[in-house]
Amino acid sequence: MSLAEPLPAVRVGGFLALFRNELHLTFRRLRTQVLLGILALLPVLIGVVVKLNTDNPHDGGGGPSFIAQTTQNGIFLIFTALAVALPVFLPMTVGVVAGDAVAGEAATGTLRYLLVAPAGRTRLLAAKFTAGMAFCLAATAVVTASALAAGAALFPLGEVTLISGDTIGLAEALPRALLVAGVVALSLAGLVAIGLFVSTLTGSGIAAMAATVSLVITVQILDAFPQLDAVRPFLFPHYWMSFSDLLRAPMYWDGVLKDLGLQAAYVAVFGSAAWARFTSRDISA
C-alpha cells in the first residue's frame, strides 16, 4: 500500500469488496433464487384469486380493505401483496438468508478461508449484515414489481382512493407505493440482525435457519395475545403493519417511526451480540 493512499479509503475499498462478494454469494445460490421466485408468484396468485372472486356473481363483496380497493385499482395489489407477504413469506425468506450467513460458510469450510485474508471479522460481519439488508430490499422489490405488473394486467389503473377516503393521482400513488415498499424492507432489519446473531452460535446452516424461522413464528404468535400487552410493543414484528398509515392523507408517521426505531434497537442489541460472539469465536472449520 502506498504511503500516500489514505487509510480510510483502503478500509472502504476492503469493505466494498467484501460486500460485493457477499452479494454474489447470496444471490447466486439456487435457494435464494427459488425464494425470490416464490415471492414473485405470490402477488400474481393473489391477483388472480381476487379477480376470480370479483367476477363471481355470488360473491358478497367482503374482505379486507386492501383487497376491496384492489378490485377498483390495480395499484392496491402492491399493498395487498405486501400485507400478505410481510407477516409470513418475507420474514421466512429473510430468516433463511440471515440464518445461513455465517453458519452456512462455517459448515462448508469457507469461513476459515475468508478469515485468513486480511479482511477483519468486524468488516466481514458488517458486509454480511449489509448483504442481508440488500436481500430485504430485493425481496420487497420483487413483490412490489410483480404486484404492479399483475395489478396492471388484471385491474384498471387510475386515481387511487386511499383508505382515509381521499383520492390521489397515479403519479402520486406510485412514489407512495415505493415509499411503502422501502418501509417494509427496513422493517426487516431487526430480523436480519437476529438471524446473523443466531448464525454465529452454530456451525450448522440448517440449524441456524430453522432456529431463526422458528423464532419468527413464535414471536408472531406471542404478539397475537392481548394478555401480553405489556411486552408486545417490544416485539420486533409488532409495528410491521404500520405501513398502512402511509396510505392516508395526510400520512401518519407515528407507527412507522416506532417500527423503525424498534428495528434500530434490535440491530444495535443483536448486532453487538453477533459481533461479540463472532470476534471471539474460534473458527476451526
SULZIQUI-V683032 format. One record per pair of residues at least 4 apart in sequence whose C-alpha atoms are under 7 Angstrom apart, sorted by the first residue. I is the first residue (numbers start at 1). J is the second residue. D is the distance in whole Angstrom. If there is no record, write none. Layout:
{{I J D} {I J D}}
This chain:
{{1 5 7} {6 10 7} {7 11 6} {8 12 6} {9 13 6} {10 14 6} {11 15 6} {12 16 6} {13 17 6} {14 18 6} {14 119 7} {15 19 6} {15 123 6} {15 127 7} {16 20 6} {17 21 6} {18 22 6} {18 124 7} {18 127 6} {19 23 6} {19 127 5} {19 131 6} {20 24 6} {21 25 6} {22 26 6} {22 127 7} {22 128 6} {22 131 6} {23 27 6} {23 131 6} {24 28 6} {25 29 7} {26 32 7} {27 32 6} {27 33 7} {29 33 7} {30 34 6} {31 35 6} {32 36 6} {33 37 6} {34 38 6} {35 39 6} {35 93 6} {36 40 6} {36 139 6} {36 142 7} {37 41 6} {38 42 6} {39 142 7} {39 143 6} {40 142 6} {40 143 5} {40 146 6} {41 45 6} {42 46 6} {43 47 6} {43 81 5} {43 143 7} {43 146 6} {43 147 5} {44 48 6} {44 146 7} {44 147 7} {44 150 6} {45 49 6} {46 50 6} {47 51 6} {47 77 7} {47 150 7} {47 151 7} {48 52 6} {49 53 6} {50 54 6} {51 55 6} {51 154 7} {52 56 6} {53 59 6} {54 59 7} {63 67 6} {63 68 6} {64 68 6} {65 69 6} {66 70 6} {66 76 6} {66 79 7} {66 80 5} {67 71 7} {67 80 6} {69 73 6} {69 76 6} {70 74 5} {70 75 7} {70 76 5} {70 77 5} {71 155 6} {72 156 7} {73 155 6} {73 156 5} {73 157 5} {73 158 7} {73 160 7} {74 151 4} {74 152 5} {74 155 5} {74 156 6} {74 157 6} {75 148 6} {75 151 6} {75 157 7} {76 80 6} {77 81 6} {77 147 6} {77 148 7} {77 151 6} {78 82 6} {78 144 5} {78 147 5} {78 148 6} {79 83 6} {80 84 6} {81 85 6} {81 143 7} {81 147 7} {82 86 6} {85 89 5} {85 90 5} {86 90 5} {86 91 7} {87 91 7} {88 92 6} {89 93 6} {90 94 6} {91 95 6} {92 96 6} {92 213 6} {93 97 6} {94 98 6} {94 136 7} {94 192 7} {95 99 6} {95 191 7} {95 192 7} {95 195 6} {95 209 6} {95 212 5} {95 213 5} {96 100 6} {96 209 5} {96 213 7} {97 101 6} {98 132 6} {98 192 5} {98 195 5} {98 196 5} {99 195 4} {99 196 6} {99 198 6} {99 199 5} {99 205 7} {99 208 5} {99 209 4} {99 212 6} {100 104 5} {100 199 6} {100 205 5} {100 208 6} {100 209 6} {101 105 7} {101 128 7} {101 196 7} {101 199 6} {102 106 6} {102 199 5} {102 200 6} {103 107 6} {103 199 5} {103 200 6} {103 202 6} {103 203 5} {103 204 5} {103 205 5} {103 208 7} {104 108 6} {104 204 6} {104 205 4} {105 109 6} {105 110 5} {105 111 5} {106 110 6} {106 111 5} {106 203 5} {106 285 6} {107 203 5} {107 204 6} {107 205 7} {109 285 5} {110 114 6} {111 115 6} {112 116 6} {112 283 6} {112 284 7} {112 285 6} {115 119 7} {115 120 7} {115 121 7} {119 123 7} {119 124 7} {120 124 6} {121 125 6} {121 279 6} {122 126 6} {122 275 7} {123 127 6} {124 128 6} {125 129 6} {126 130 6} {127 131 6} {128 132 6} {129 133 6} {129 192 7} {129 193 7} {130 134 6} {131 135 6} {132 136 6} {132 192 6} {133 137 6} {133 189 7} {134 138 6} {135 139 6} {136 140 6} {136 185 5} {136 188 7} {137 141 6} {137 185 5} {138 142 6} {139 143 6} {140 144 6} {140 181 6} {140 185 6} {141 145 6} {142 146 6} {143 147 6} {144 148 6} {144 181 7} {145 149 6} {146 150 6} {147 151 6} {148 152 6} {149 153 6} {150 154 6} {151 155 5} {152 156 6} {152 157 6} {158 169 7} {158 170 6} {159 167 7} {159 168 6} {159 169 4} {159 170 5} {160 167 5} {160 168 5} {160 169 6} {160 170 7} {160 173 7} {161 165 6} {161 166 6} {161 167 4} {161 168 7} {162 166 5} {162 167 6} {162 247 6} {162 248 6} {163 247 6} {163 248 6} {164 248 5} {164 249 6} {166 249 6} {168 172 6} {168 173 7} {169 173 6} {170 174 6} {172 176 6} {173 177 6} {174 178 6} {175 179 6} {176 180 6} {177 181 6} {178 182 6} {179 183 6} {180 184 6} {180 243 6} {180 246 7} {181 185 6} {182 186 6} {183 187 6} {183 243 7} {184 188 7} {187 240 6} {187 259 7} {187 260 6} {187 263 6} {188 192 6} {189 193 6} {189 263 6} {189 267 7} {190 194 6} {190 236 7} {190 263 5} {190 264 7} {190 266 5} {190 267 5} {191 195 6} {192 196 6} {193 197 6} {193 267 5} {193 270 6} {193 271 5} {194 198 6} {194 270 6} {195 199 6} {195 212 6} {196 200 6} {196 274 7} {197 201 7} {197 270 6} {197 271 7} {197 273 6} {197 274 4} {198 208 6} {198 212 7} {199 208 5} {200 274 6} {200 277 7} {200 278 6} {202 208 7} {204 208 6} {205 209 6} {206 210 6} {207 211 6} {208 212 6} {209 213 6} {210 214 6} {211 215 6} {212 216 6} {213 217 6} {214 218 6} {215 219 6} {216 220 6} {217 221 6} {218 222 6} {219 223 6} {219 235 7} {220 224 7} {220 237 7} {223 232 5} {223 235 7} {223 238 6} {228 232 6} {231 235 7} {232 238 6} {233 238 6} {236 262 7} {236 263 7} {239 255 7} {239 259 5} {240 259 7} {242 255 5} {242 256 6} {243 256 6} {245 251 6} {245 252 5} {245 253 7} {246 251 5} {246 252 6} {247 251 6} {248 252 7} {253 257 6} {254 258 6} {255 259 6} {256 260 6} {257 261 6} {258 262 6} {259 263 6} {260 264 6} {261 265 6} {262 266 6} {263 267 6} {264 268 6} {265 269 6} {266 270 6} {267 271 5} {268 272 6} {269 273 6} {270 274 6} {271 275 6} {272 276 6} {273 277 6} {274 278 6} {275 279 6} {276 280 6} {277 281 6}}
